[in-house]
Amino acid sequence: SHERICQYIAKESDSLVVSVEYRLAPEHKYPAAYEDCLSATQHFLQHLQHYGVDPARVTVCGDSAGGNLAAAVSQTLAGSSHLPRLRAQILIYPGLQALDFNLPSYQQNRGVPLLFRERAVFYSLQYVQGNTSNMEEILEGSHIPPEMRLKYRKWVNPD
């Protein structure tokens, strides 16, 4: 489903884009998808010569949950000294935080298709725990202890 956009990004960024098929929630909860993407990327980076790929041209990319996975793989590999460094990460509307679904961007876009606020929470819960039993708690923002909210307010806040 993403082949054309991957080809476009590869061409426009003069990079190699690796598209990984990973296990999906709710059948496969976290960290299955992350492990699949990390394993595939590590394997690819270890065998670049076999594929005739310039190590300086490898980029990871993802949209939505795939954007989250691309960011996580990039962060994991950033400290690796035994693999080539990734050239870049391309994140297209990535799911990067689940601390607060009441930030201005969620409020401003709450009724904008494709990914309504409630749907974002629904899919996030499917990915992490395989059920949506505490969806209302998360929509209200009561799932985060006050001390954690204080700790991360520098990065996640309405301002």
Secondary structure by P-SEA (a helix, b strand, c coil): ccaaaaaaaaaaacbbbbbbbcccccccccaaaaaaaaaaaaaaaacccccccccccccccccaaaaaaaaaaaaaaccccccccccbbbbccccccccccccaaaaaacccccccaaaaaaaaaaaccccccaaaaaaacccccaaaaaaaccccccc
